Amino acid sequence: MASAAGSVLEVIGGTPSVWLDRMVARRGLEGRILAKLDYLNPGFSKKDRAALGIIEAAESDGSLAPGQTVVELTSGNMGTGLAIVCGVKGYPFVAVMSRGNSVERARMMAALGAEVVLVEQAPGSVPGEVSGADLALVEIEARQITAERGAFRADQFRHPGNPAAHAQTTGPELWAESGGKLTAFVDFAGSGGTYAGTIRALKRVNPGLRGYVLEPAGAAVLSGQVASDMAHPIQGGGYAMPELDLMADVPVDGYLQIGGDVARDTARALAREEGIFAGFSAGANVAAALELLTGPERGGCIGVIICDSGLKYLSTDLWA
Ligand SMILES: Cc1ncc(COP(=O)(O)O)c(C=O)c1O
């Protein structure tokens, strides 16, 4: 950076990318994986981009008034991004999260000035494994608080500012940092905002580039399968929602599934072999990219996002 930033908001995005050449070589694979280190954002996740994108779009179109309260359902990362953006811009922020998400997330959001409302998990749900049923309960609570407070709902699952942020920043950054060499992109879907925005930007510059959507094994409903086992530790996505609004009309060339154990093992390998300390979904993305190099994308160049920091999982079994 040539000069100092005026606020932390100016250092959201523009994260470095790293070739995972050691992991690829160690497995005897042909091709390359380019990992965008989005855990180096101010809130230690890629969701800072979506938070800034939604708030600035809402400021521009007048749907967010000065000083109005902002409310959002979050697995922790979106809430952290919004806590940062709202804190700097002067909007009170209420984060509504399932108790099933790790405790680090709630503490971090509160430290950044957010009011954190924790919602009990659905009967039978497991801490650390947030299901679609858990999320539905969080949604009910978020709607109620939004209505009670006359608040602006950031609505990451529907607001176009979410994919737009990735179309304007993540996609072009990955393309430039690959030297115009990317042939595929794979991403674990939560709201689908990262996938939708990034693939749109990448296909604009390289129409032949292929996009793969990643889901947890057993909860791969976007690919048309029936959910058989919705429990998985990959926080931030894989909610087994049959339709994601942000994915409508978004090109998908293939669907992949990764089990929680593989995501965990790959996050651990990423830490040991590449020095990249990240969470479950980053492990899932890298595992999927490695799998693609063994098959349809052999010899290709695959982009992935390192979604959030491993520090957010110190209380889970990821590093046990
Ligand atoms: C750690 C993590 N991984 C993946 C995702 C999914 O990203 P998206 O909502 O853009 O699909 C999220 C979303 O919150 C996340 O927090």
The ligand as an SDF file (V2000), in Angstrom:
LIG
                    3D

 16 16  0  0  0  0  0  0  0  0999 V2000
  -16.3360  -19.8280    7.1460 C   0  0  0  0  0  0  0  0  0  0  0  0
  -17.2990  -19.6570    6.0240 C   0  0  0  0  0  0  0  0  0  0  0  0
  -17.1470  -20.4260    4.9380 N   0  0  0  0  0  0  0  0  0  0  0  0
  -18.0030  -20.3500    3.8990 C   0  0  0  0  0  0  0  0  0  0  0  0
  -19.0830  -19.4750    3.9180 C   0  0  0  0  0  0  0  0  0  0  0  0
  -20.0230  -19.4350    2.7450 C   0  0  0  0  0  0  0  0  0  0  0  0
  -19.8730  -18.2380    1.9940 O   0  0  0  0  0  0  0  0  0  0  0  0
  -21.0700  -17.6500    1.1580 P   0  0  0  0  0  0  0  0  0  0  0  0
  -22.1230  -17.2020    2.1070 O   0  0  0  0  0  0  0  0  0  0  0  0
  -20.5150  -16.5180    0.3730 O   0  0  0  0  0  0  0  0  0  0  0  0
  -21.5780  -18.7550    0.2670 O   0  0  0  0  0  0  0  0  0  0  0  0
  -19.2710  -18.6470    5.0330 C   0  0  0  0  0  0  0  0  0  0  0  0
  -20.4180  -17.7350    5.1120 C   0  0  0  0  0  0  0  0  0  0  0  0
  -20.7170  -17.1500    6.1270 O   0  0  0  0  0  0  0  0  0  0  0  0
  -18.3580  -18.7310    6.1070 C   0  0  0  0  0  0  0  0  0  0  0  0
  -18.4980  -17.9810    7.2160 O   0  0  0  0  0  0  0  0  0  0  0  0
  1  2  1  0
  2  3  1  0
  2 15  2  0
  3  4  2  0
  4  5  1  0
  5  6  1  0
  5 12  2  0
  6  7  1  0
  7  8  1  0
  8  9  2  0
  8 10  1  0
  8 11  1  0
 12 13  1  0
 12 15  1  0
 13 14  2  0
 15 16  1  0
M  END
$$$$
